[in-house]
Amino acid sequence: MEVHHGEFFCGAGKNRVYLDGKVDWFDHIKAQYWRFSGIDEIKLMLDYGLENVNVHWLFSGMDLATGLRIVDSDRETLIMKQVAYKVKNFVLYFDQYNSLDDNA
């Protein structure tokens, strides 16, 4: 899993970018055990707390303008589990400033 964090989204549509963020990798996550609580664990490991950040999943093969989906429950992690057999690298973006909503 590739996690972009530490900064914010800027722009809208095709001009949307994630500025100055850091990237951390979390390898060997077993799909059968994947739950929203796993995302909470990653938030805590990266020192964001549980309530301080919105998490967005970038669909494989898509860009920031059209491929982001909010992950806020096990409903989304269930979908991630269902496609894990063909998506080997999930990409998440942490939005601690709620900047995606500000730039939509």
MARDREN-45457 format. One record per residue: x, y, z of N, C-alpha, C in turn; residue number from 1; residue in three letters. Coordinates in Angstrom, 1 decimal. Each point is the difference from the previous one (the first is absolute). Last residue first. Layout:
! MARDREN-45457
((X Y Z) (X Y Z) (X Y Z) NUM ALA);
...
! end
This chain:
! MARDREN-45457
((-13.0 21.3 -4.8) (-0.8 -0.8 -0.9) (-0.7 0.9 -1.0) 104 ALA);
((3.0 1.0 3.9) (0.5 0.2 -1.4) (-0.9 -0.7 -1.0) 103 ASN);
((-0.6 -0.2 4.8) (0.2 1.4 -0.2) (0.3 0.3 -1.5) 102 ASP);
((-0.3 -4.5 1.6) (-1.3 0.6 0.0) (0.1 1.5 -0.3) 101 ASP);
((4.0 -2.3 0.5) (-0.7 -0.5 -1.2) (-1.4 0.6 -0.1) 100 LEU);
((2.8 0.8 3.8) (0.2 0.9 -1.1) (-0.6 -0.5 -1.3) 99 SER);
((0.4 -1.2 5.0) (-1.2 0.0 -0.7) (0.0 0.8 -1.3) 98 ASN);
((3.7 -1.1 3.1) (-0.5 1.4 0.0) (-1.4 0.1 -0.7) 97 TYR);
((2.7 -4.1 0.3) (-0.2 0.5 1.4) (-0.6 1.4 0.1) 96 GLN);
((0.5 -4.3 -3.4) (-0.4 1.4 -0.1) (-0.3 0.6 1.3) 95 ASP);
((2.6 -4.5 -2.6) (-0.6 0.5 1.3) (-0.2 1.5 -0.2) 94 PHE);
((0.2 -4.4 -3.5) (0.4 1.4 0.2) (-0.6 0.4 1.3) 93 TYR);
((1.3 -5.0 -2.6) (-0.8 0.8 0.8) (0.6 1.4 0.2) 92 LEU);
((0.2 -4.8 -3.3) (0.6 1.3 0.3) (-1.0 0.8 0.8) 91 VAL);
((1.4 -5.5 -1.2) (-1.1 1.0 0.3) (0.7 1.3 0.3) 90 PHE);
((1.6 -4.6 -2.7) (0.4 1.2 0.8) (-1.1 1.0 0.1) 89 ASN);
((-0.6 -4.2 -2.3) (1.1 -0.4 1.0) (0.5 1.2 0.8) 88 LYS);
((-4.5 -1.8 -2.8) (0.6 1.3 0.3) (1.1 -0.3 1.1) 87 VAL);
((-2.8 -3.5 -1.6) (0.5 0.6 -1.2) (0.7 1.4 0.2) 86 LYS);
((-1.9 -2.7 3.6) (0.7 -1.0 -0.9) (0.5 0.6 -1.3) 85 TYR);
((-2.5 2.5 3.3) (1.4 -0.2 0.3) (0.7 -1.0 -0.9) 84 ALA);
((-4.8 1.7 0.3) (0.8 0.2 -1.2) (1.5 -0.2 0.3) 83 VAL);
((-3.3 -0.6 3.4) (-0.6 -0.7 -1.2) (0.9 0.2 -1.2) 82 GLN);
((1.0 2.3 4.1) (0.2 -1.4 0.1) (-0.4 -0.8 -1.2) 81 LYS);
((-1.1 4.5 0.2) (1.5 -0.1 -0.2) (0.3 -1.5 0.1) 80 MET);
((-4.3 1.2 1.0) (0.2 0.1 -1.4) (1.5 -0.2 -0.3) 79 ILE);
((-1.2 0.2 4.5) (-0.5 -1.3 -0.6) (0.2 0.0 -1.5) 78 LEU);
((1.0 3.9 2.4) (1.1 -1.0 0.1) (-0.5 -1.4 -0.5) 77 THR);
((-3.1 3.6 0.0) (1.1 0.2 -1.0) (1.1 -1.0 0.2) 76 GLU);
((-3.5 -0.2 3.1) (-0.6 -0.2 -1.3) (1.1 0.2 -1.1) 75 ARG);
((0.8 0.8 4.7) (0.3 -1.3 -0.5) (-0.6 -0.3 -1.4) 74 ASP);
((1.0 5.1 1.3) (-0.7 -1.1 0.7) (0.5 -1.3 -0.6) 73 SER);
((1.3 4.4 -1.7) (-0.4 0.3 1.4) (-0.7 -1.1 0.8) 72 ASP);
((2.7 1.9 -4.8) (-0.1 -1.2 0.8) (-0.3 0.4 1.4) 71 VAL);
((-0.6 2.4 -5.2) (0.2 0.1 1.4) (-0.1 -1.4 0.7) 70 ILE);
((1.7 1.0 -5.1) (-1.2 -0.5 0.8) (0.3 0.1 1.4) 69 ARG);
((2.1 1.6 -5.2) (0.1 0.0 1.4) (-1.4 -0.4 0.6) 68 LEU);
((1.5 0.7 -4.8) (0.1 -1.3 0.6) (0.0 -0.1 1.5) 67 GLY);
((0.0 3.9 -3.4) (-1.2 -0.8 -0.2) (0.0 -1.3 0.9) 66 THR);
((3.5 3.5 0.0) (-1.2 0.8 -0.4) (-1.3 -0.9 0.0) 65 ALA);
((4.5 -1.6 0.8) (-0.5 0.7 1.2) (-1.3 0.7 -0.4) 64 LEU);
((1.2 -4.3 -3.0) (0.7 1.1 0.5) (-0.7 0.7 1.2) 63 ASP);
((0.2 -5.4 -1.9) (-0.7 1.3 -0.1) (0.9 1.1 0.5) 62 MET);
((1.0 -4.9 0.1) (-0.1 0.5 -1.4) (-0.6 1.3 -0.2) 61 GLY);
((-1.2 -2.4 4.5) (1.1 -0.4 -0.9) (-0.2 0.4 -1.4) 60 SER);
((-2.1 2.7 4.2) (-0.3 -1.2 -0.8) (1.2 -0.3 -1.0) 59 PHE);
((0.2 2.6 4.8) (0.1 0.3 -1.5) (-0.2 -1.3 -0.7) 58 LEU);
((-1.7 1.8 5.0) (0.6 -1.1 -0.7) (0.0 0.4 -1.5) 57 TRP);
((-0.1 2.9 4.9) (-0.5 -0.2 -1.3) (0.7 -1.1 -0.7) 56 HIS);
((-1.1 2.3 5.2) (0.8 -0.9 -0.8) (-0.7 -0.2 -1.3) 55 VAL);
((0.3 3.9 4.2) (-0.8 -0.7 -0.9) (0.9 -0.9 -0.9) 54 ASN);
((0.9 2.0 5.2) (0.4 -0.1 -1.4) (-1.1 -0.8 -0.8) 53 VAL);
((0.3 0.8 5.0) (0.6 1.2 -0.6) (0.3 -0.1 -1.5) 52 ASN);
((-1.8 -3.2 3.6) (-1.0 0.9 -0.5) (0.6 1.1 -0.9) 51 GLU);
((2.6 -3.5 2.2) (-1.1 -0.7 -0.7) (-1.0 1.0 -0.6) 50 LEU);
((5.5 0.7 0.7) (-1.1 -0.1 0.8) (-1.2 -0.6 -0.8) 49 GLY);
((4.7 0.9 -1.4) (-1.1 0.9 -0.4) (-1.2 -0.1 0.9) 48 TYR);
((4.7 -2.4 -0.5) (-0.3 1.1 1.0) (-1.0 1.0 -0.4) 47 ASP);
((1.6 -4.3 -2.0) (0.5 1.2 -0.6) (-0.3 1.2 0.8) 46 LEU);
((-1.6 -4.3 1.4) (1.5 -0.1 -0.2) (0.6 1.2 -0.6) 45 MET);
((-4.7 -0.1 0.5) (0.7 0.1 1.3) (1.5 -0.1 -0.2) 44 LEU);
((-2.7 -0.7 -3.8) (-0.1 1.4 0.5) (0.8 0.2 1.3) 43 LYS);
((-0.4 -4.4 -1.6) (0.9 0.8 -0.8) (0.0 1.5 0.4) 42 ILE);
((-3.2 -2.8 2.0) (1.3 -0.3 0.5) (1.1 0.8 -0.8) 41 GLU);
((-4.4 0.3 -1.5) (0.1 0.7 1.3) (1.4 -0.2 0.6) 40 ASP);
((-1.2 -2.5 -3.8) (0.3 1.4 -0.3) (0.2 0.9 1.2) 39 ILE);
((-1.3 -4.4 0.7) (1.3 0.0 -0.5) (0.4 1.4 -0.4) 38 GLY);
((-4.4 -0.9 1.3) (0.8 0.2 1.1) (1.5 -0.1 -0.4) 37 SER);
((-3.4 -0.9 -3.1) (0.2 1.5 0.2) (0.9 0.2 1.2) 36 PHE);
((0.8 -4.6 -2.4) (-1.1 0.7 0.6) (0.3 1.5 0.1) 35 ARG);
((2.3 -5.2 -1.8) (-0.1 1.5 -0.2) (-1.4 0.5 0.5) 34 TRP);
((1.9 -4.6 -0.3) (-0.1 0.6 1.4) (-0.2 1.5 -0.2) 33 TYR);
((0.6 -2.9 -3.8) (-1.1 -0.6 0.8) (-0.2 0.6 1.3) 32 GLN);
((3.6 1.4 -3.0) (-1.3 0.5 -0.4) (-1.1 -0.6 0.9) 31 ALA);
((5.1 1.0 1.5) (-0.8 -1.2 -0.4) (-1.4 0.5 -0.3) 30 LYS);
((4.9 2.6 -0.2) (-1.3 0.0 0.7) (-0.9 -1.1 -0.6) 29 ILE);
((4.8 1.5 -1.1) (-0.4 -1.3 0.5) (-1.3 0.0 0.9) 28 HIS);
((2.6 4.7 -0.5) (0.0 -1.2 -0.8) (-0.6 -1.2 0.7) 27 ASP);
((0.1 5.6 -0.2) (-0.3 -1.0 1.0) (-0.2 -1.3 -0.8) 26 PHE);
((2.4 5.3 -0.6) (-0.5 -1.3 -0.6) (-0.3 -1.0 1.2) 25 TRP);
((0.3 5.8 -0.9) (0.4 -1.2 0.8) (-0.6 -1.2 -0.6) 24 ASP);
((1.0 5.6 -1.3) (-0.6 -1.4 -0.4) (0.6 -1.0 0.9) 23 VAL);
((-1.1 5.8 -0.1) (1.0 -1.1 0.3) (-0.7 -1.3 -0.5) 22 LYS);
((-1.1 5.2 -1.8) (-0.3 -1.1 0.9) (1.2 -0.9 0.1) 21 GLY);
((-1.0 4.3 -2.7) (1.0 -0.1 1.0) (-0.2 -1.2 1.0) 20 ASP);
((-4.2 1.2 -3.0) (1.2 0.7 0.2) (0.9 -0.4 1.1) 19 LEU);
((-3.8 -1.9 -3.6) (0.2 -0.1 1.4) (1.4 0.5 0.2) 18 TYR);
((-3.8 1.2 -4.0) (1.3 -0.6 0.4) (0.0 -0.1 1.5) 17 VAL);
((-3.5 1.3 -4.6) (0.2 -0.4 1.4) (1.3 -0.6 0.2) 16 ARG);
((-2.1 1.6 -4.2) (1.1 0.8 0.6) (0.2 -0.4 1.5) 15 ASN);
((-3.5 -1.7 -2.9) (1.3 -0.5 -0.5) (1.2 0.7 0.6) 14 LYS);
((-4.2 0.7 2.9) (0.0 -0.7 -1.3) (1.4 -0.5 -0.4) 13 GLY);
((0.5 3.7 3.5) (-1.2 -0.8 -0.2) (0.1 -0.6 -1.4) 12 ALA);
((3.4 2.3 4.3) (-0.5 0.0 -1.4) (-1.2 -0.9 -0.1) 11 GLY);
((3.2 -1.3 3.8) (-0.1 1.4 -0.5) (-0.5 -0.1 -1.4) 10 CYS);
((0.9 -3.1 5.0) (-0.4 0.1 -1.4) (-0.2 1.5 -0.4) 9 PHE);
((3.4 -1.7 4.0) (-1.3 0.3 -0.3) (-0.3 -0.1 -1.6) 8 PHE);
((3.7 -2.1 4.1) (-0.3 1.3 -0.6) (-1.5 0.0 -0.4) 7 GLU);
((2.1 -3.8 2.3) (0.8 1.1 0.4) (-0.3 1.4 -0.6) 6 GLY);
((-0.4 -5.3 -2.2) (-0.5 0.7 1.2) (0.9 1.2 0.3) 5 HIS);
((-1.1 -4.8 -3.1) (0.4 1.4 -0.2) (-0.6 0.8 1.2) 4 HIS);
((1.0 -5.5 -1.0) (-0.8 1.0 0.8) (0.7 1.4 -0.2) 3 VAL);
((-0.3 -5.4 -2.1) (0.7 1.2 -0.1) (-0.9 1.1 0.6) 2 GLU);
((0.4 -5.7 0.4) (-0.8 1.2 0.0) (0.9 1.2 0.0) 1 MET);
! end
